[in-house]
Amino acid sequence: MQSSNPSGVSRRTLAKAGIFGAASAPLLAACGNGDGGGGAEGDGELDFWWWGSDPRHEYTQKIIEAFLAKNDGVTIKPSPNEFDAYWDALNVSVSGNNAPDVLQQDERYLRDYADKNALLALDDIGIDLSNIDEAAIKAGQLNGETYGIATGLNSLCLMVNPVLLEASGVAMPDDKAWTWDDFKQFVIDVTNGGDAIGNSGISFNNESLFNVFARQKGESLYTPEGELGFSEATMNEWWQMVIDLRDAGATPGASQIVEAYAAGQDQAPLATGTGVTEFYWTNQVGAIQKVLGGDLVLLRIPGESAGTQPGMYLKSAMFWSIARSTSDQEAAAKLVDFLLNDDASIDLMLGDRGLPSNTAQRDRVLPMLPPDQALAADFIAALTPDLVEGPPVPPVGAGGVADIMLGLYETLLFDQTSVEETTAGFIEQTNAAIGA
């Protein structure tokens, strides 16, 4: 694929040298594709960005090689990264009008980048969506246009170490019927009956887990209009449960919780065999089992049958998006189509980026899934019939809410703020972050 640049130097090369960027139009202030984005020249050069672990980087490189073997004239510059560094780099890249052509997106940031007009609408640019799960498409839609297509779907769950549970003498709970009060008593009994902590306490600052709790009460973390959608009473109840568990010894002390959170998933109590339960996403089970060296059981979040409605939902593990400024829209669309629909791509990806959003591919690879991914797939299959519609796409500014909630969670754990003060602080700081 040949560039139309008369100098023979591609627009992408000029942009990276800082020549093209100065003359480029600034990002617009609102969603909408206008003229359909860049890429009229079709230079065949794609920057492809994603985050993840080393195994993800390795198989994604193999996917790239398989794509290039079928698409002459296209070149791809891969840029893998870790999650936090990824968003720092993407912010700089987009601010400099040099966004990667094809990129992973997350629900916390999707609206933010779409509202900056940094993302291309994906509805009618040659990507085959005929087999993509309707929920996976809807999850990436804003104002009737699709700015991200889910790589796959996953769900929050409670992971339980069955060996440690048996050692405590406590029976496995009925996760289709248990309440949050049942959960509290369960982890207290597990802690008292064995040598491991009932729950490590490192997930109660997860805004997605709180969202499940709020949804069970007919509320939500955010409204479709981008405002907070829960009552103070609901968040007070959440934080009070945290304090009750800490004071009962069912979770570690404040310092231990903070240290365990900072240590990361691989060094957290569930993975190291010192904790019996923890809330995680289903696609994380394999990595945790590998470190643990044993099997885990996946349970539904407490309270699903006791509230106004089920709170659990299928979350897009991540999205594929295309930059509006891409230098080759056709090639970028072909890459996303390949990532979503091609056998070679799905055979390498399997369930690492969530249970494939392509339902035909999902059915095809189910027998091929390794045991950990099969465990997650079976859990999601059993859960799906009991779910209601998922939450709306988070508002602009939601990317900073995780840090807000973590900071306030720590002040609560150390008794620097009361339950009510923690809730008030969260509401005030989050409203400021999302402009509500």
Disulfide bonds with the S-S distance in Angstrom:
none
